[in-house]
Amino acid sequence: MRLTINMRTTMLIKLLTFLTLCSAILYADSISDQDMDGVPDTQDKCLDTPFLTEVDSSGCSTKKLFFPQERDSGNLDILLGYGYRFDDDHIERKEQHTLKLQASYVLDNWIYTLHTGYITSHPNRSMTDTTFKIKRRFKPTENFKFSLGAAVRFPTYDFTGNKTDFTLYSFAVYYPVSKFSIFAGAHYTFINDVPTTEPLQNITSLYIGSGYFFTKSLYLNASYSYSDTKFVNYHKIKALSSTLFYQLNDQWFILCSYSHEIDDNYLYTSRTVDVDRNSFNISIGYRLW
């Protein structure tokens, strides 16, 4: 008798589970949203709205979140920023303060960027190196984008042996679902500086990360990077970083970033020391046109 009751209970649970799954499938079908804009297809009057586009109650575009690197052709952005870096391995210049200026112009799928700044590390003051970068972006699909670029870094920083360096860039981003992104990139820098105390080498940098759109105006990401230094006898640099992007309106936006190096064996292979190295940057940008 007890076995019969258990069998009936089991059958009832299976039936309820089946009915629940059927209801969930029917409900999911009723709220299907093929362009992932938050408006069900049954109410959506614009079924192919591009991702990152803000829509109204009918599912039609109102405005689009603009990253500086995702601007439309003909746009010119100006960024003014402040950067702070702490590195307790450098006894005489643990704290570094940097004022930054960047201008970016987009023409078709080409992006031209000029970056310079002024660095203060008491008692030393100097311009930073000035970098001119060209990048070509590609969009095979709406959810996958990548870019290739090259840069020239002019030796405007006052440092003995400082020469012009060259860098090659690659970057890719994929949006597997609405609001979520996965990205990765690589840099390779040809170092032409004149060695003064240590032998030098070219630099390879790799990074990978993911980001999330909390709203159409707020984006936050986190990444992990692995990089050489230009000094042959130094360890690799491993760092965790995060960047926040906030769009104030159609012209103004804010960028904030924080990085923390997590490799305690940064210097010579014969040393094992705990070194605190952190950096923080904040920039405000404006689209001139």
C-alpha positions as CSV (number, residue, x, y, z in Angstrom):
1,M,0.0,0.0,0.0
2,R,2.8,2.4,0.9
3,L,4.6,1.5,-2.3
4,T,1.4,2.4,-4.3
5,I,1.1,5.8,-2.5
6,N,4.8,6.5,-3.3
7,M,4.3,5.6,-6.9
8,R,1.3,7.9,-7.1
9,T,3.2,10.7,-5.5
10,T,6.1,10.2,-7.9
11,M,3.7,10.3,-10.9
12,L,2.1,13.4,-9.6
13,I,5.4,15.2,-9.2
14,K,6.4,14.2,-12.7
15,L,3.1,15.5,-14.0
16,L,3.4,18.8,-12.2
17,T,7.0,19.2,-13.4
18,F,5.9,18.5,-17.0
19,L,3.1,21.1,-16.8
20,T,5.5,23.6,-15.3
21,L,8.0,23.2,-18.1
22,C,5.2,23.5,-20.7
23,S,4.0,26.6,-19.1
24,A,7.5,28.1,-19.0
25,I,8.1,27.3,-22.7
26,L,4.8,28.8,-23.7
27,Y,5.5,31.9,-21.5
28,A,9.0,32.2,-23.0
29,D,7.6,32.0,-26.5
30,S,5.0,34.7,-25.7
31,I,7.8,37.1,-24.6
32,S,10.2,36.3,-27.3
33,D,12.6,39.2,-27.9
34,Q,14.8,38.5,-30.9
35,D,16.7,41.8,-30.9
36,M,17.1,41.7,-27.1
37,D,16.0,45.3,-26.5
38,G,13.6,44.5,-23.6
39,V,10.4,44.8,-25.7
40,P,8.6,41.5,-26.5
41,D,8.3,40.8,-30.2
42,T,4.5,40.9,-30.0
43,Q,4.8,44.6,-29.0
44,D,8.0,45.5,-30.9
45,K,7.4,47.7,-34.0
46,C,11.2,47.7,-34.8
47,L,12.3,44.0,-34.6
48,D,15.9,44.6,-35.7
49,T,17.1,47.3,-33.4
50,P,20.9,47.3,-33.1
51,F,22.4,46.2,-29.7
52,L,23.4,49.1,-27.4
53,T,20.5,51.2,-28.8
54,E,18.1,52.7,-26.3
55,V,14.4,52.1,-27.4
56,D,11.0,53.5,-26.6
57,S,7.9,51.5,-25.5
58,S,7.4,50.4,-29.1
59,G,10.9,49.0,-29.4
60,C,12.2,51.7,-31.8
61,S,15.5,53.5,-31.4
62,T,15.8,56.7,-29.4
63,K,19.6,57.0,-28.8
64,K,22.7,54.9,-28.7
65,L,25.4,54.4,-26.1
66,F,28.6,55.7,-27.7
67,F,32.0,54.5,-26.7
68,P,34.8,56.8,-28.0
69,Q,36.1,53.9,-30.2
70,E,32.5,53.3,-31.5
71,R,31.8,56.8,-32.8
72,D,30.2,57.3,-36.2
73,S,32.3,58.7,-39.0
74,G,33.2,62.4,-38.8
75,N,33.1,62.6,-34.9
76,L,35.9,64.3,-33.0
77,D,36.3,63.7,-29.2
78,I,38.5,65.5,-26.8
79,L,39.4,64.0,-23.4
80,L,41.0,65.7,-20.4
81,G,42.2,63.4,-17.7
82,Y,44.1,63.0,-14.4
83,G,46.1,59.9,-13.5
84,Y,47.7,58.8,-10.3
85,R,50.2,56.0,-9.8
86,F,51.8,54.7,-6.7
87,D,54.9,52.4,-6.9
88,D,56.7,52.0,-3.6
89,D,59.6,50.3,-5.4
90,H,60.8,53.7,-6.7
91,I,62.0,55.3,-3.5
92,E,62.5,58.7,-5.0
93,R,59.3,58.9,-7.0
94,K,56.7,56.6,-5.4
95,E,53.8,58.9,-6.3
96,Q,53.3,60.1,-9.9
97,H,50.6,62.5,-11.0
98,T,49.7,62.9,-14.7
99,L,47.6,65.4,-16.6
100,K,46.4,63.9,-19.9
101,L,45.1,65.3,-23.1
102,Q,43.7,63.1,-25.9
103,A,42.0,63.9,-29.2
104,S,40.3,61.2,-31.3
105,Y,38.9,61.6,-34.8
106,V,36.7,59.0,-36.6
107,L,36.6,58.9,-40.4
108,D,34.6,55.9,-41.8
109,N,36.1,52.9,-40.0
110,W,39.5,54.6,-39.3
111,I,40.2,56.1,-35.9
112,Y,43.1,58.6,-35.4
113,T,44.2,59.4,-31.9
114,L,46.8,61.8,-30.5
115,H,47.7,61.5,-26.8
116,T,50.1,63.5,-24.6
117,G,50.4,64.7,-21.1
118,Y,52.4,66.2,-18.3
119,I,53.8,64.1,-15.4
120,T,54.9,65.2,-11.9
121,S,56.9,63.0,-9.6
122,H,58.5,65.2,-7.0
123,P,60.9,66.8,-7.6
124,N,60.8,65.8,-11.3
125,R,58.5,67.3,-13.9
126,S,58.2,66.6,-17.6
127,M,56.0,66.0,-20.5
128,T,55.0,62.3,-21.1
129,D,55.8,60.7,-24.4
130,T,53.4,61.8,-27.2
131,T,51.7,59.0,-29.0
132,F,50.0,59.1,-32.4
133,K,47.8,56.0,-33.1
134,I,45.9,54.8,-36.2
135,K,43.3,52.0,-35.9
136,R,41.1,50.3,-38.4
137,R,37.9,48.7,-37.1
138,F,35.9,45.8,-38.6
139,K,32.4,44.6,-37.9
140,P,31.8,41.1,-39.4
141,T,28.5,40.9,-37.4
142,E,26.5,43.2,-35.2
143,N,27.7,41.2,-32.1
144,F,31.3,40.7,-33.1
145,K,33.9,43.5,-33.8
146,F,37.6,43.7,-34.0
147,S,40.3,46.3,-34.8
148,L,43.9,46.5,-35.8
149,G,46.2,49.4,-35.3
150,A,49.7,50.9,-35.1
151,A,51.2,53.7,-33.0
152,V,54.3,55.9,-32.9
153,R,55.4,57.1,-29.5
154,F,57.6,60.2,-29.7
155,P,60.2,60.7,-27.0
156,T,58.9,63.9,-25.4
157,Y,59.5,62.4,-21.9
158,D,62.7,63.7,-20.4
159,F,64.6,60.5,-19.9
160,T,68.2,59.6,-20.8
161,G,68.2,57.3,-23.8
162,N,64.6,57.8,-24.6
163,K,63.9,57.2,-28.3
164,T,60.9,56.8,-30.7
165,D,59.1,53.5,-30.1
166,F,56.5,51.7,-32.3
167,T,53.5,49.5,-31.3
168,L,51.2,47.2,-33.1
169,Y,47.7,46.7,-31.6
170,S,44.8,44.1,-32.0
171,F,41.5,44.0,-30.2
172,A,38.3,42.0,-30.4
173,V,34.9,42.2,-28.6
174,Y,32.0,39.8,-28.7
175,Y,28.4,40.3,-27.3
176,P,27.1,36.8,-26.6
177,V,23.9,38.1,-25.0
178,S,22.3,41.5,-24.4
179,K,24.2,43.7,-21.9
180,F,27.3,41.4,-21.7
181,S,30.6,41.6,-23.5
182,I,33.8,39.5,-23.7
183,F,36.9,41.1,-25.1
184,A,40.6,40.4,-25.6
185,G,43.6,42.2,-27.1
186,A,47.4,42.1,-27.7
187,H,50.1,44.7,-28.1
188,Y,53.6,44.4,-29.4
189,T,56.0,47.3,-28.8
190,F,59.4,47.8,-30.6
191,I,61.7,49.4,-28.0
192,N,64.3,51.7,-29.5
193,D,65.6,53.3,-26.3
194,V,69.3,53.3,-25.6
195,P,70.2,51.0,-22.7
196,T,71.7,52.9,-19.8
197,T,72.0,50.4,-16.9
198,E,70.1,47.3,-18.0
199,P,69.6,45.5,-21.3
200,L,66.3,46.2,-23.1
201,Q,63.8,44.1,-25.0
202,N,60.6,44.5,-27.0
203,I,57.3,44.3,-25.1
204,T,54.5,41.8,-25.6
205,S,51.2,42.5,-23.8
206,L,48.1,40.4,-23.6
207,Y,44.8,41.0,-21.9
208,I,41.3,39.5,-21.6
209,G,38.2,40.6,-19.8
210,S,34.4,41.0,-19.7
211,G,32.0,43.8,-19.2
212,Y,28.4,44.5,-18.4
213,F,25.9,47.3,-19.4
214,F,24.0,48.1,-16.2
215,T,22.0,50.7,-18.2
216,K,22.3,52.3,-21.7
217,S,24.5,54.9,-20.1
218,L,26.6,52.9,-17.6
219,Y,29.2,50.2,-18.5
220,L,31.7,48.4,-16.2
221,N,34.3,45.9,-17.1
222,A,37.1,43.9,-15.5
223,S,40.2,42.5,-17.1
224,Y,43.4,40.6,-16.5
225,S,46.7,41.5,-18.3
226,Y,50.1,39.8,-18.7
227,S,53.0,41.9,-20.0
228,D,56.7,42.1,-20.4
229,T,58.7,45.1,-19.3
230,K,61.4,46.6,-21.5
231,F,64.1,45.4,-19.1
232,V,65.3,41.9,-19.9
233,N,66.0,40.9,-16.3
234,Y,62.6,41.9,-14.9
235,H,59.6,39.6,-14.2
236,K,56.4,39.7,-16.2
237,I,53.8,42.2,-15.1
238,K,50.4,40.7,-14.0
239,A,47.6,43.1,-13.3
240,L,43.9,43.3,-12.6
241,S,42.1,46.3,-14.0
242,S,38.6,47.7,-14.2
243,T,37.1,50.5,-16.3
244,L,33.8,52.4,-15.9
245,F,32.2,54.3,-18.7
246,Y,29.3,56.7,-18.0
247,Q,27.5,58.7,-20.7
248,L,26.2,62.0,-19.3
249,N,24.4,63.1,-22.4
250,D,24.9,63.2,-26.2
251,Q,28.1,65.2,-25.9
252,W,29.7,64.5,-22.5
253,F,31.0,61.2,-21.0
254,I,33.2,60.1,-18.2
255,L,35.9,57.3,-18.1
256,C,37.4,55.9,-14.9
257,S,39.9,53.1,-14.6
258,Y,41.8,51.4,-11.8
259,S,44.7,48.9,-12.1
260,H,46.5,46.8,-9.4
261,E,49.6,44.8,-10.2
262,I,49.4,41.4,-8.5
263,D,52.9,40.0,-9.2
264,D,55.0,40.4,-6.0
265,N,58.2,39.2,-7.8
266,Y,58.3,42.1,-10.2
267,L,62.0,43.0,-10.1
268,Y,65.1,40.9,-10.6
269,T,64.9,37.1,-10.4
270,S,67.2,37.2,-7.4
271,R,64.8,39.3,-5.3
272,T,61.4,38.4,-3.7
273,V,59.7,41.5,-2.4
274,D,56.2,42.7,-1.7
275,V,55.8,45.8,-3.8
276,D,52.6,47.9,-3.9
277,R,51.8,49.3,-7.4
278,N,48.5,50.8,-8.2
279,S,47.2,53.3,-10.7
280,F,44.0,55.3,-11.1
281,N,42.8,57.4,-14.0
282,I,39.7,59.6,-14.6
283,S,38.9,61.5,-17.7
284,I,36.0,63.6,-18.9
285,G,35.3,63.6,-22.6
286,Y,33.4,65.9,-25.0
287,R,32.3,65.3,-28.6
288,L,32.9,68.4,-30.6
289,W,30.9,67.1,-33.5
